[in-house]
């Protein structure tokens, strides 16, 4: 029974350890998503939607009856008088009073409200696309931190291999010294390289800690130092040369906004038709010959047509067309610069791919040279100092391969960022 209990505990321990290992992994896509969700500017999307909703609601209320209340009291020096005396008819009072309620119902507004809604939607779209452009810059910052950390991880692994190799040589030289083949200076030469490797490891770990802290701040959650950043496979990263950056949607949204504003210019010189009702109470009422307080009302249909906007509508349209041309030039300039950047990044990817073809051969040859140097030291035909030089040369070759590997990934993701795939 006790044996079974111990096995169960062991199984649970292994399960939890394996789960924690899996959960302590982080991919670049996860970092991108978390950084975007954590960015303060993301809150602006909700504010843009709310503002758009309020403005559209206000514009739609233009179709509701418009009600106004007014009151007036006046005294005038002279009033209209009838030149003959009529029994029972008094002259008008010089003091007059009126309180009215006016109700107006739009039948046709010339397209003003419809244009206001179009402009509101188009303006909100411009704001959203501008927010997309601002947030998109996060991707590049996350890429730099993520791949910078991957490079440091690879350097730590190579440092560990180097230290193992140095330790093996230290033990070998120590045995040579015990047999009188090597001296203390030879042993010290290896020890110096060990200390330098340990010193380099300390610096790499400090840099990695700093990178993870910055990445942690960007994604809004703590990243443990033992977290494994999952290295993407270069062949699995799909990139096309079709530009789909948020700037393209921003240019389109700006163009549409100016088109919407053109409809408002047209609506400005269209006729307006509405129904109206006015009710009032005053002295005099509608009967000017009745000098008493009395209620009254009137209603009808009203047509208004303001032609003054025709004076400026041509220039207003030309101004909008100038703005659209300016946006078109900005778009053309953006595409020009982006295509140049794509060409440069494709050339960089090809250069790194070509360089990496030779990395393994260089490392293999450096390993052979190092092994030959070790044999020569054993035979007493080569100094330990010369052996250390060969070990460092091999380590440098491996570091170059690590650097080229990460640089290629960064170049691919730079291209992916440039075209937004």
C-alpha positions in Angstrom: 0.0 0.0 0.0 2.8 2.4 0.9 4.6 1.5 -2.3 1.5 2.3 -4.4 1.1 5.6 -2.5 4.7 6.6 -3.3 4.2 5.7 -6.9 1.2 7.9 -7.1 3.1 10.8 -5.6 5.9 10.3 -8.0 3.5 10.2 -10.9 1.8 13.4 -9.8 5.1 15.1 -9.3 6.3 14.2 -12.8 3.0 15.3 -14.3 3.1 18.7 -12.5 6.7 19.2 -13.5 5.9 18.4 -17.1 2.9 20.7 -17.1 5.0 23.5 -15.6 7.6 23.0 -18.3 5.0 23.2 -21.0 3.3 26.2 -19.5 6.7 28.0 -19.2 6.9 28.3 -23.0 6.2 31.5 -24.9 5.8 31.9 -28.7 6.3 35.1 -30.6 2.6 35.1 -31.7 1.5 34.9 -28.1 3.8 37.8 -27.3 2.4 39.9 -30.1 -1.2 39.2 -29.0 -0.5 39.9 -25.3 1.5 43.1 -26.1 -1.4 44.4 -28.2 -4.0 43.6 -25.5 -1.8 45.3 -22.9 -1.1 48.4 -24.9 -2.9 51.4 -23.3 -3.9 52.7 -26.8 -6.1 49.6 -27.3 -8.7 51.3 -25.0 -9.1 54.0 -27.7 -11.1 51.6 -29.9 -13.9 51.4 -27.4 -13.9 55.2 -27.0 -14.1 55.7 -30.8 -17.0 53.3 -31.1 -18.9 55.1 -28.2 -18.2 58.5 -29.7 -19.5 57.3 -33.1 -22.6 55.9 -31.5 -23.4 59.1 -29.7 -22.9 61.2 -32.8 -25.0 58.9 -35.0 -27.7 59.0 -32.4 -27.7 62.8 -32.3 -27.8 63.0 -36.1 -30.7 60.5 -36.3 -32.7 62.7 -33.9 -32.8 65.4 -36.6 -35.8 63.5 -37.9 -37.7 63.9 -34.6 -40.0 66.9 -34.2 -38.1 70.0 -33.2 -39.8 71.9 -30.4 -39.0 75.4 -29.2 -40.7 77.7 -26.6 -40.5 81.5 -26.7 -42.0 84.4 -24.7 -42.1 88.1 -25.5 -43.3 91.2 -23.8 -42.9 94.6 -25.5 -44.0 98.2 -25.4 -44.1 100.3 -28.6 -44.5 104.0 -29.0 -47.2 103.7 -31.7 -49.7 101.2 -32.8 -51.9 100.8 -35.9 -55.1 102.8 -35.7 -58.2 102.7 -37.8 -59.0 106.2 -39.0 -62.8 105.8 -38.2 -64.5 105.1 -35.0 -66.2 101.8 -34.8 -68.6 101.2 -31.8 -67.3 98.4 -29.5 -63.8 98.3 -31.1 -61.0 99.7 -28.9 -57.6 100.8 -30.2 -54.6 98.4 -29.8 -52.6 98.6 -26.6 -49.0 99.7 -26.8 -48.0 96.9 -24.5 -48.1 93.5 -26.1 -47.4 90.0 -24.8 -47.0 86.6 -26.5 -45.9 83.1 -25.5 -45.5 80.5 -28.2 -44.6 76.8 -28.8 -43.3 76.0 -32.2 -43.1 72.4 -33.5 -41.3 71.6 -36.8 -41.1 68.2 -38.5 -38.5 67.7 -41.2 -39.9 66.1 -44.4 -36.9 66.6 -46.6 -33.6 68.0 -45.4 -31.7 67.9 -48.7 -29.6 65.0 -47.4 -27.9 66.8 -44.5 -28.6 64.2 -41.9 -27.6 61.3 -44.2 -24.4 63.2 -45.0 -23.7 63.8 -41.3 -24.0 60.0 -40.7 -21.7 59.2 -43.6 -19.1 61.7 -42.3 -19.4 60.3 -38.7 -18.8 56.7 -39.9 -16.0 57.7 -42.2 -14.3 59.8 -39.5 -14.6 57.0 -36.9 -13.0 54.6 -39.5 -10.1 57.1 -39.9 -9.5 57.2 -36.2 -9.6 53.4 -35.9 -7.2 52.9 -38.7 -4.8 55.5 -37.2 -5.0 53.6 -33.9 -4.1 50.4 -35.9 -1.1 52.2 -37.4 0.1 53.3 -33.9 -0.4 49.9 -32.4 1.3 48.1 -35.3 4.6 49.6 -34.3 4.5 47.3 -31.3 5.2 44.3 -33.5 8.7 45.4 -34.4 9.5 46.2 -30.8 8.3 42.8 -29.7 10.3 41.1 -32.5 13.5 42.8 -31.4 13.1 41.7 -27.8 12.0 38.2 -28.6 14.8 37.4 -31.1 17.3 39.2 -29.0 16.4 36.9 -26.1 16.6 33.9 -28.5 20.1 34.9 -29.5 21.2 35.2 -25.8 19.7 31.8 -25.1 21.7 30.2 -28.0 24.9 32.0 -26.7 24.3 30.6 -23.2 24.1 27.1 -24.7 27.3 27.6 -26.7 28.9 29.0 -23.6 28.0 25.9 -21.7 29.6 23.7 -24.5 32.7 25.9 -24.4 33.0 25.6 -20.7 32.7 21.8 -20.9 35.4 21.7 -23.5 37.7 24.0 -21.5 37.1 21.8 -18.3 38.0 18.7 -20.3 41.2 20.4 -21.5 42.0 21.7 -18.0 41.8 18.1 -16.6 43.9 16.9 -19.5 46.6 19.6 -19.0 46.5 18.9 -15.2 47.3 15.2 -15.9 50.1 16.3 -18.3 51.5 18.5 -15.5 51.4 15.6 -13.0 53.4 13.6 -15.5 55.9 16.4 -16.1 54.7 17.1 -19.7 53.1 20.5 -18.9 53.7 23.2 -16.4 51.7 25.6 -14.2 51.7 28.3 -16.8 49.9 25.9 -19.2 47.3 25.2 -16.6 46.9 28.9 -15.9 46.3 29.6 -19.6 43.4 27.2 -19.6 42.1 28.7 -16.3 42.1 32.2 -17.8 39.9 31.1 -20.7 37.6 29.4 -18.2 37.2 32.5 -16.2 36.6 34.6 -19.3 33.9 32.1 -20.4 32.3 32.4 -16.9 32.5 36.1 -17.1 30.9 36.1 -20.5 28.1 33.9 -19.2 27.4 36.3 -16.4 27.1 39.2 -18.9 24.8 37.1 -21.2 22.5 36.2 -18.3 22.3 39.8 -17.2 21.4 40.9 -20.7 18.8 38.1 -21.0 17.2 39.2 -17.7 17.0 42.8 -18.9 15.4 41.7 -22.2 12.8 39.5 -20.4 11.9 42.3 -18.1 11.3 44.7 -21.0 9.3 42.0 -22.8 7.3 41.3 -19.6 6.4 45.0 -19.3 5.2 45.0 -22.9 3.0 41.9 -22.6 1.7 42.8 -19.1 2.6 39.7 -17.3 5.7 38.4 -15.5 8.1 36.1 -17.4 10.1 33.8 -15.3 13.8 33.5 -16.1 13.4 29.8 -16.8 10.7 30.5 -19.4 11.6 29.0 -22.8 11.0 31.2 -25.8 9.9 29.0 -28.7 12.2 29.5 -31.7 10.1 29.8 -34.9 11.1 27.5 -37.8 12.2 29.7 -40.7 10.7 27.3 -43.3 7.2 27.5 -41.6 7.1 31.3 -41.8 5.0 32.3 -44.8 5.7 35.8 -46.2 4.3 37.3 -49.4 5.3 40.6 -51.1 1.7 41.8 -51.1 1.7 44.9 -48.9 -1.2 44.8 -46.4 0.0 47.3 -43.8 -2.5 49.3 -41.7 -1.3 52.5 -43.4 -3.0 51.2 -46.6 -6.4 51.0 -44.8 -5.7 54.4 -43.3 -5.2 56.0 -46.7 -8.4 54.4 -48.0 -10.3 55.6 -44.9 -9.1 59.2 -45.4 -10.1 59.1 -49.1 -13.6 57.9 -48.1 -13.9 60.6 -45.5 -13.3 63.3 -48.1 -15.9 61.7 -50.4 -18.4 61.8 -47.5 -17.7 65.5 -47.0 -18.5 66.1 -50.7 -22.0 64.9 -50.1 -22.4 67.5 -47.3 -21.5 70.3 -49.8 -24.3 69.1 -52.1 -26.7 68.9 -49.2 -25.9 72.4 -48.3 -27.6 73.9 -51.3 -30.5 71.6 -51.6 -34.0 72.7 -50.7 -35.5 71.9 -47.2 -39.1 71.0 -46.6 -40.9 70.7 -43.3 -44.2 70.9 -41.5 -44.8 73.4 -38.8 -47.3 74.1 -36.0 -47.3 77.1 -33.8 -49.5 77.5 -30.7 -49.6 80.6 -28.6 -51.2 82.8 -26.0 -50.9 86.5 -26.0 -52.3 90.0 -26.3 -53.3 90.5 -29.0 -53.7 87.1 -30.6 -54.1 86.5 -34.3 -57.0 88.9 -34.3 -55.2 92.3 -34.1 -58.5 94.1 -33.4 -59.0 92.1 -30.2 -57.2 93.8 -27.4 -57.5 90.9 -24.9 -55.4 87.9 -24.1 -56.4 84.9 -26.3 -55.0 81.6 -27.4 -54.2 81.0 -31.1 -52.5 78.5 -33.4 -51.4 78.1 -37.0 -49.8 75.3 -39.1 -48.6 74.6 -42.5 -45.8 73.5 -44.7 -42.6 75.4 -45.2 -40.1 75.3 -48.1 -36.7 77.0 -47.7 -33.8 77.2 -50.2 -30.6 78.9 -49.3 -28.6 79.6 -52.5 -25.7 81.4 -50.7 -23.7 78.1 -50.4 -23.5 78.0 -54.2 -21.0 80.8 -54.0 -18.4 78.6 -52.2 -19.4 75.1 -53.2 -16.9 75.0 -56.1 -14.0 76.0 -54.0 -15.1 73.7 -51.2 -15.1 70.7 -53.6 -11.7 71.7 -55.0 -10.3 71.9 -51.5 -11.5 68.3 -50.8 -10.0 67.1 -54.1 -6.7 68.7 -53.1 -6.8 66.8 -49.8 -7.5 63.6 -51.6 -4.6 64.2 -54.0 -2.4 64.8 -50.9 -3.5 61.4 -49.5 -2.8 59.8 -52.8 0.7 61.2 -52.8 1.3 60.0 -49.3 0.1 56.5 -50.3 2.4 56.5 -53.4 5.4 57.6 -51.2 4.6 55.0 -48.6 4.5 52.2 -51.3 7.7 53.5 -52.9 9.6 53.4 -49.6 8.0 50.1 -48.5 8.9 48.4 -51.8 12.5 49.6 -51.4 12.6 48.2 -47.9 11.1 44.9 -49.1 13.9 44.6 -51.8 16.5 45.4 -49.2 15.1 42.8 -46.8 14.8 40.1 -49.5 18.5 40.7 -50.4 19.4 40.5 -46.7 17.6 37.1 -46.4 19.3 35.7 -49.4 22.7 36.9 -48.2 22.2 35.3 -44.8 20.9 32.1 -46.4 24.0 31.9 -48.6 26.4 32.6 -45.7 24.8 29.8 -43.6 25.6 27.3 -46.3 29.2 27.5 -45.1 28.8 27.6 -41.4 28.7 23.8 -40.8 31.7 23.2 -43.0 33.7 26.0 -41.1 32.7 24.5 -37.7 33.6 21.0 -38.9 37.0 22.2 -40.1 37.6 24.2 -36.9 36.8 21.0 -34.8 39.3 19.1 -36.8 41.9 21.8 -36.2 41.2 21.9 -32.5 41.4 18.1 -32.2 44.7 18.1 -34.1 45.9 20.9 -31.7 45.0 18.8 -28.7 46.9 15.8 -30.1 49.9 18.0 -30.8 49.8 19.3 -27.2 49.8 15.7 -26.0 52.9 15.1 -28.2 54.6 18.2 -27.0 54.7 19.8 -30.5 52.2 22.6 -29.7 51.9 25.0 -26.8 48.7 25.3 -24.7 48.5 28.9 -25.7 48.2 27.9 -29.3 45.6 25.3 -28.3 43.5 28.0 -26.6 43.6 30.0 -29.8 42.2 27.1 -31.8 39.5 26.5 -29.1 38.5 30.1 -29.3 38.5 30.0 -33.1 36.1 27.0 -33.0 33.9 28.8 -30.5 33.8 31.9 -32.6 32.8 29.8 -35.6 29.9 28.3 -33.6 28.9 31.8 -32.4 28.8 33.0 -36.0 26.4 30.2 -36.9 24.2 31.0 -34.0 24.2 34.7 -35.0 23.5 34.0 -38.6 20.6 31.6 -37.6 18.9 34.3 -35.4 19.7 37.0 -37.9 17.9 35.1 -40.7 14.9 34.6 -38.5 14.9 38.3 -37.6 15.2 39.2 -41.3 12.3 37.0 -42.2 10.1 38.6 -39.5 11.3 42.0 -40.5 10.0 41.3 -44.0 6.8 39.9 -42.4 6.4 43.1 -40.4 7.1 45.3 -43.5 4.3 43.7 -45.5 2.0 42.7 -42.6 1.4 39.0 -43.3 
